[in-house]
Amino acid sequence: MKTFKDLGVDDAFIKAMSEMDIVQPTAVQRAVLPLIYEEDGDLIGQAQTGTGKTVSFGLPLLNRIDPDDDTIQALVLCPTRELALQVSKQLFKFTKFWDRIFTEAIFGGVSLDQQISALNRTTHVLVATPGRLTELIEKRVVDLSHLKVIVLDEADEMLSAGFKEDIERILKRCANVENKWLFSATLSTTIIDLANKYLSKNAHDLRLSSSNVVNKEIAHEYIICKNEQKTAILHQFLKSEGDERGIIFCRTKIATDNLANRLKEFNYNIGVIHGDLSQKDREKVIRAFKSHKIQYLLATDLAARGLDIPSLAFVVHYQLPDTIEYYTHRSGRTARGGKKGRSLCLIDTSEVKKIRGYERSLGINFKQLKASR
């Protein structure tokens, strides 16, 4: 098995990653790093959440930054504010023993003036959501003329969120950038069309099989039950997990709030995040969760992207997601950094066919558990 050293990664990055418990390259990293760590060129990569994408594009990106040049030299586009923050924080951690590189995250939901003020400071790497970046470009606050790298992270999610026009507007401005790297969990016709339009015809085309892009350290499980039994079964599962921590996913804000109210009757230490919360409130809950002040996080799929919290033992799908992609995004919150984890689905009999679909499409196997009595 190749190491990061074998892949040509500098010792300073390796040392920083080892402090983050990132010591063994994933399949995605082993495939991507030899292609773009030092060599210029475009890349289309299929990669699920939890397979180490940020390392795959983050190290090659940072390796190209000239710290003595105060211009924006790299741009990472993300679908959500949570992912933008997460990526910027990881890039910062990678450079602990590297040259001083300044990264700024910009996204909607916070003061535009505040972000404009932040961009007046030296910024080498800009991590942004497409909508807010477009606003700043129109105000002539952001200069992208010195870019060496542009990364589209979770391209499929950005398109499904309605950012296609913003992304195309940005890519047109970045037509001469030597390194355009697109990562997506799925490579739909729309994604391929976008790549064909804006990326080089000689772009590396990296499409890993499902068995390679799904984290093999996750145990996939399900319990068949009636809807009215779910809360009691979840309660028994949480009791059996003791002090372990995890995330419980629902499809809607209402379902998340309702479940939170029911779980509070059992005196569980929980936090809730969904789209109705302000950015400030979301960040407050996530900080509390990361600092172990909260044991369980209840969330909509808003949280399936961008949350990188070490040592989460499990995720529970209290309600199955709308798409198979979100199943992998949710499940990818556990088994991070080479650790093992569990992904438990609470389903009724009509949803068994969805589980079988996950098995076929993702190349995984589910184990059926019996509900505790």
C-alpha positions as CSV (number, residue, x, y, z in Angstrom):
1,M,0.0,0.0,0.0
2,K,1.5,3.3,-1.1
3,T,2.1,6.0,1.5
4,F,1.9,9.8,1.1
5,K,5.6,9.8,0.8
6,D,5.4,7.4,-2.1
7,L,2.9,9.7,-3.7
8,G,5.4,12.6,-3.7
9,V,3.8,14.6,-0.9
10,D,6.1,17.0,1.0
11,D,7.2,16.1,4.5
12,A,5.6,19.3,6.0
13,F,2.2,18.2,4.7
14,I,2.7,14.7,5.9
15,K,3.6,15.9,9.4
16,A,0.5,18.2,9.6
17,M,-1.8,15.4,8.4
18,S,-0.4,12.9,10.9
19,E,-1.5,15.3,13.7
20,M,-4.9,15.1,12.1
21,D,-4.8,11.3,12.1
22,I,-4.6,11.2,8.3
23,V,-1.8,8.7,7.8
24,Q,-2.8,6.3,5.1
25,P,-3.9,7.6,1.6
26,T,-7.4,6.6,0.5
27,A,-8.2,5.1,-2.9
28,V,-9.2,8.6,-4.2
29,Q,-6.0,10.2,-2.9
30,R,-3.8,7.4,-4.4
31,A,-5.4,8.0,-7.8
32,V,-5.5,11.8,-7.8
33,L,-2.3,13.0,-6.1
34,P,0.1,11.5,-8.7
35,L,-1.8,13.3,-11.5
36,I,-2.0,16.8,-10.1
37,Y,0.3,17.2,-7.1
38,E,3.0,18.7,-9.3
39,E,1.9,18.4,-12.9
40,D,-0.4,21.1,-14.3
41,G,-3.6,20.1,-16.1
42,D,-7.4,19.7,-15.7
43,L,-9.1,16.8,-13.9
44,I,-12.6,15.4,-13.7
45,G,-12.9,13.2,-10.6
46,Q,-15.7,11.1,-9.3
47,A,-15.5,10.9,-5.5
48,Q,-18.0,10.5,-2.7
49,T,-18.0,12.4,0.6
50,G,-15.8,10.8,3.2
51,T,-13.2,9.4,0.7
52,G,-10.6,12.2,1.2
53,K,-11.3,14.7,-1.6
54,T,-10.1,17.7,0.4
55,V,-6.6,16.1,0.7
56,S,-6.7,15.1,-3.0
57,F,-7.1,18.7,-4.2
58,G,-6.0,20.6,-1.1
59,L,-2.3,19.5,-1.1
60,P,-1.7,20.1,-4.8
61,L,-3.5,23.4,-4.5
62,L,-1.3,24.6,-1.6
63,N,1.8,23.3,-3.3
64,R,1.3,25.9,-6.0
65,I,0.8,28.9,-3.8
66,D,3.5,31.6,-3.7
67,P,3.3,33.1,-0.2
68,D,5.2,36.1,-1.3
69,D,2.5,37.0,-3.8
70,D,-0.4,38.7,-2.1
71,T,-2.9,37.9,-4.9
72,I,-5.7,35.3,-4.9
73,Q,-4.0,32.3,-6.5
74,A,-6.5,29.5,-5.9
75,L,-10.3,29.3,-5.8
76,V,-12.4,26.5,-4.4
77,L,-16.2,26.6,-5.1
78,C,-18.5,24.7,-2.7
79,P,-22.3,24.2,-2.6
80,T,-22.8,25.2,1.0
81,R,-21.5,27.6,3.7
82,E,-20.8,24.6,5.9
83,L,-18.6,22.9,3.3
84,A,-16.8,26.2,2.5
85,L,-15.9,26.7,6.2
86,Q,-14.8,23.1,6.5
87,V,-12.6,23.2,3.5
88,S,-10.9,26.5,4.5
89,K,-10.2,25.1,8.0
90,Q,-8.7,21.9,6.6
91,L,-6.5,23.9,4.2
92,F,-5.3,26.0,7.1
93,K,-4.4,22.8,9.2
94,F,-2.5,21.3,6.3
95,T,-0.1,24.3,6.3
96,K,0.8,24.0,10.0
97,F,4.5,23.2,9.1
98,W,4.3,24.9,5.6
99,D,4.7,28.4,4.4
100,R,2.3,31.0,5.8
101,I,-0.7,30.8,3.4
102,F,-3.9,32.8,4.0
103,T,-7.3,31.3,3.2
104,E,-10.6,33.1,3.3
105,A,-14.1,31.6,3.2
106,I,-17.0,33.6,1.8
107,F,-20.7,32.6,1.6
108,G,-24.2,34.0,1.8
109,G,-26.1,34.5,5.1
110,V,-23.6,36.9,6.7
111,S,-22.8,40.5,6.2
112,L,-21.5,41.3,2.7
113,D,-19.5,44.3,4.1
114,Q,-17.9,42.1,6.7
115,Q,-16.6,39.8,4.0
116,I,-15.5,42.6,1.8
117,S,-13.5,43.9,4.8
118,A,-11.9,40.4,5.2
119,L,-10.9,40.3,1.6
120,N,-8.9,43.5,2.0
121,R,-6.4,41.4,3.9
122,T,-3.9,39.2,2.1
123,T,-5.8,36.2,0.7
124,H,-4.0,33.5,-1.2
125,V,-6.8,30.9,-1.3
126,L,-10.5,31.8,-1.6
127,V,-13.1,29.2,-0.7
128,A,-16.6,30.4,-1.8
129,T,-20.2,29.5,-2.6
130,P,-20.9,30.5,-6.2
131,G,-23.7,33.0,-5.4
132,R,-21.8,35.1,-2.9
133,L,-18.7,35.0,-5.1
134,T,-20.7,36.3,-8.1
135,E,-22.0,39.2,-5.9
136,L,-18.5,40.1,-5.0
137,I,-17.2,39.9,-8.6
138,E,-20.0,42.2,-9.7
139,K,-19.0,44.7,-7.0
140,R,-15.4,44.4,-8.3
141,V,-14.2,43.3,-4.9
142,V,-12.6,40.1,-6.0
143,D,-9.8,39.8,-8.6
144,L,-9.4,36.4,-10.1
145,S,-6.9,37.3,-12.8
146,H,-4.0,35.7,-10.9
147,L,-5.6,32.2,-10.3
148,K,-3.4,29.2,-10.8
149,V,-6.1,26.7,-9.6
150,I,-9.9,26.5,-9.6
151,V,-11.6,23.6,-7.8
152,L,-15.3,22.7,-8.2
153,D,-16.0,20.7,-5.1
154,E,-19.3,18.7,-5.0
155,A,-20.2,19.9,-8.5
156,D,-23.4,17.9,-8.7
157,E,-24.7,19.5,-5.5
158,M,-23.8,23.0,-6.7
159,L,-25.8,22.4,-9.9
160,S,-28.8,20.9,-8.0
161,A,-28.8,23.9,-5.8
162,G,-29.3,26.2,-8.8
163,F,-25.8,27.6,-9.1
164,K,-25.3,26.6,-12.8
165,E,-25.4,30.2,-14.2
166,D,-23.1,31.5,-11.4
167,I,-20.6,28.7,-12.0
168,E,-20.5,29.2,-15.8
169,R,-20.1,33.0,-15.2
170,I,-17.1,32.3,-12.9
171,L,-15.6,29.6,-15.3
172,K,-15.7,32.0,-18.2
173,R,-13.6,34.5,-16.2
174,C,-11.2,31.7,-15.4
175,A,-10.8,30.2,-18.9
176,N,-7.0,30.6,-18.9
177,V,-6.4,29.0,-15.5
178,E,-4.0,26.1,-16.0
179,N,-5.5,23.8,-13.4
180,K,-9.3,23.3,-13.3
181,W,-10.3,20.4,-11.1
182,L,-13.9,19.2,-10.9
183,F,-15.0,16.7,-8.2
184,S,-18.5,15.2,-8.1
185,A,-20.2,12.3,-6.5
186,T,-22.1,11.6,-9.7
187,L,-21.1,12.4,-13.3
188,S,-24.4,13.2,-14.9
189,T,-24.9,14.5,-18.4
190,T,-25.0,18.0,-17.1
191,I,-21.7,17.6,-15.3
192,I,-20.1,16.1,-18.3
193,D,-21.4,18.9,-20.5
194,L,-20.0,21.5,-18.1
195,A,-16.6,19.8,-18.1
196,N,-16.5,19.5,-21.9
197,K,-17.3,23.2,-22.2
198,Y,-14.8,24.6,-19.7
199,L,-12.2,22.0,-19.1
200,S,-9.4,20.9,-21.4
201,K,-10.1,18.1,-23.9
202,N,-7.0,16.5,-22.4
203,A,-8.3,16.6,-18.8
204,H,-7.7,13.5,-16.6
205,D,-10.9,11.6,-16.4
206,L,-10.9,9.7,-13.1
207,R,-14.0,7.6,-12.5
208,L,-13.6,5.2,-9.7
209,S,-15.9,2.2,-9.3
210,S,-18.5,2.3,-6.5
211,S,-16.5,-0.2,-4.4
212,N,-13.6,2.3,-4.4
213,V,-15.6,5.6,-3.7
214,V,-17.7,4.3,-0.8
215,N,-15.8,4.2,2.5
216,K,-15.3,0.5,3.3
217,E,-15.0,1.1,7.1
218,I,-18.7,1.8,7.4
219,A,-21.0,-1.0,8.5
220,H,-24.4,-0.6,6.8
221,E,-27.4,-1.7,8.8
222,Y,-31.2,-1.4,8.8
223,I,-34.2,-2.1,11.1
224,I,-37.7,-2.7,9.8
225,C,-40.3,-1.0,11.9
226,K,-43.5,1.1,11.8
227,N,-43.3,4.9,11.9
228,E,-44.8,5.0,15.3
229,Q,-42.1,2.7,16.7
230,K,-39.1,4.6,15.4
231,T,-38.6,6.9,18.3
232,A,-38.6,4.0,20.8
233,I,-36.2,2.0,18.7
234,L,-33.9,5.0,18.3
235,H,-34.0,5.4,22.1
236,Q,-32.9,1.8,22.6
237,F,-30.2,2.1,20.0
238,L,-28.8,5.3,21.6
239,K,-28.8,3.6,25.0
240,S,-26.9,0.7,23.6
241,E,-24.2,3.0,22.2
242,G,-23.4,4.5,25.6
243,D,-21.1,7.5,25.4
244,E,-20.6,7.2,21.6
245,R,-21.5,10.2,19.5
246,G,-23.4,10.5,16.2
247,I,-25.7,12.3,13.8
248,I,-29.4,11.5,13.3
249,F,-30.8,12.6,9.9
250,C,-34.3,13.5,9.0
251,R,-35.6,14.7,5.6
252,T,-37.4,17.9,6.7
253,K,-37.0,20.7,9.2
254,I,-40.4,19.9,10.8
255,A,-39.4,16.2,11.3
256,T,-36.1,17.2,12.8
257,D,-37.7,19.6,15.3
258,N,-40.4,17.1,16.2
259,L,-37.8,14.3,16.8
260,A,-35.7,16.7,18.9
261,N,-38.7,17.5,21.2
262,R,-39.4,13.8,21.6
263,L,-35.7,12.9,22.4
264,K,-35.5,15.7,24.9
265,E,-38.1,13.8,27.0
266,F,-35.3,11.2,27.5
267,N,-32.9,13.9,28.6
268,Y,-30.5,13.4,25.7
269,N,-27.9,16.1,25.2
270,I,-28.8,17.1,21.6
271,G,-28.3,19.9,19.1
272,V,-30.3,20.7,15.9
273,I,-29.3,22.2,12.6
274,H,-31.4,22.9,9.6
275,G,-32.1,25.7,7.0
276,D,-34.3,27.8,9.3
277,L,-31.4,28.5,11.7
278,S,-29.2,31.6,11.1
279,Q,-25.5,31.0,10.1
280,K,-24.5,32.2,13.6
281,D,-26.8,29.7,15.3
282,R,-25.7,26.8,13.1
283,E,-22.0,27.5,13.9
284,K,-22.8,27.7,17.6
285,V,-24.4,24.3,17.5
286,I,-21.6,22.8,15.4
287,R,-18.9,24.2,17.8
288,A,-20.8,22.7,20.8
289,F,-20.9,19.4,19.0
290,K,-17.2,19.4,18.1
291,S,-16.3,20.3,21.7
292,H,-18.4,17.4,23.0
293,K,-20.9,19.6,24.8
294,I,-23.5,17.9,22.6
295,Q,-23.6,14.2,22.2
296,Y,-26.0,13.9,19.3
297,L,-26.7,16.1,16.4
298,L,-30.1,16.1,14.7
299,A,-29.9,17.4,11.1
300,T,-31.5,17.7,7.7
301,D,-29.3,17.0,4.7
302,L,-27.9,20.5,5.1
303,A,-25.4,18.8,7.4
304,A,-24.5,16.0,5.2
305,R,-22.0,18.2,3.4
306,G,-19.0,19.8,5.0
307,L,-19.1,18.4,8.5
308,D,-15.8,16.7,9.3
309,I,-16.0,15.7,13.0
310,P,-13.6,13.1,14.1
311,S,-14.6,9.9,16.0
312,L,-18.3,9.9,15.2
313,A,-19.3,6.3,15.9
314,F,-22.5,6.3,13.9
315,V,-25.1,8.0,11.8
316,V,-28.8,7.1,11.9
317,H,-31.2,7.7,9.0
318,Y,-34.4,8.3,10.9
319,Q,-35.9,9.0,7.5
320,L,-34.2,7.8,4.3
321,P,-32.9,10.6,2.1
322,D,-34.4,11.6,-1.2
323,T,-31.5,10.4,-3.3
324,I,-28.8,7.7,-3.2
325,E,-26.1,10.4,-3.3
326,Y,-27.4,11.8,0.0
327,Y,-27.2,8.4,1.5
328,T,-23.5,8.3,0.8
329,H,-23.0,11.9,1.9
330,R,-24.8,11.2,5.2
331,S,-23.0,7.9,5.9
332,G,-19.7,9.6,5.1
333,R,-20.0,11.6,8.4
334,T,-18.8,8.5,10.3
335,A,-15.7,6.3,9.8
336,R,-13.5,9.4,9.1
337,G,-9.7,9.2,9.2
338,G,-9.5,5.5,8.8
339,K,-11.8,4.7,11.8
340,K,-14.8,2.4,11.7
341,G,-18.4,3.5,11.8
342,R,-22.0,2.5,11.5
343,S,-24.8,3.7,9.3
344,L,-28.2,2.6,10.5
345,C,-31.5,3.0,8.6
346,L,-34.9,2.9,10.3
347,I,-37.3,1.9,7.5
348,D,-40.8,0.4,6.9
349,T,-41.4,-2.6,4.7
350,S,-42.0,-0.5,1.6
351,E,-38.5,0.9,1.8
352,V,-36.7,-2.4,1.7
353,K,-36.4,-2.0,-2.1
354,K,-34.5,1.3,-1.5
355,I,-32.0,-0.6,0.6
356,R,-31.6,-3.2,-2.1
357,G,-31.1,-0.4,-4.6
358,Y,-28.3,1.1,-2.4
359,E,-26.6,-2.3,-2.4
360,R,-26.7,-2.7,-6.1
361,S,-25.7,0.9,-7.0
362,L,-23.0,1.4,-4.4
363,G,-21.6,-2.2,-4.2
364,I,-22.3,-2.4,-0.4
365,N,-24.0,-5.0,1.8
366,F,-26.6,-4.2,4.5
367,K,-27.2,-6.3,7.6
368,Q,-30.7,-6.4,9.0
369,L,-30.9,-5.9,12.7
370,K,-33.8,-6.8,15.0
371,A,-35.4,-4.0,17.1
372,S,-34.5,-4.2,20.8
373,R,-37.4,-5.0,23.1
